[in-house]
Amino acid sequence: MARGIARAVAEILAWWAGLTAVWTLLISRADTLELAVGAGAALLAAWAARGARRAAAR
């Protein structure tokens, strides 16, 4: 059980890091608010990406 949770957290963090990096590259000016909004949106997208990957694997 703990291994599954750790794997899920690691997958979401990997997605989040990648998506946050893409967001940072695409914005024209890195303002604090833009970085915070991008990080939040990337977290939601990472969670959705994990769900989509799990659904496709079934």
N, C-alpha and C positions, 0 to 999 in steps of 0.2 A: 504494500500500500504506500509506504513512504517513498519507495523507489519510483512509483508511478507519478506521485506528486512532484518529486524532484525533476523527473523527466519533463513533465508538463511545464513547470516553471522555467526550466532551461530552454525549452522550445519557444515559449512566449518571450523570454528575454532576448533570444537570438533574433526572432522576428522584429522585436521592438528596436533593437540596436540597428539592424539593417534599415528599417523603415525610417528611423530617426535620422540616420546618416543621409539617406536619399532626400528627406525633407530639408535638411540643413544645406545640402548642395543646391537644391532648387530655389530656395528663397534668395531674394536679391540682397537683403540686408538682415543680418542676424540680430534682431532686437530681442530683449528678454521675454517679452510677451509672445512674440512669434515662436521662440524656441519652446516655451511652455505649452502653447497650443499645439505645436507640432508633436511634441513628446506625448501629450495626452491623446491626440488623434492616432499616433503610431501605436500606442498601447491598445486602443480599441481595435485597430486594424490587425494587430498581432493576435489578439484574442479571436477575432473572426477568421483569420488565416488558419489558426490551429483547428478551429471547429470545421472549417471547410476541408482541411486535409484529412481530419478524422472521418468526416462524412464520405469523402471520396474513397477512403480505404475500405469501407464496408461493402 
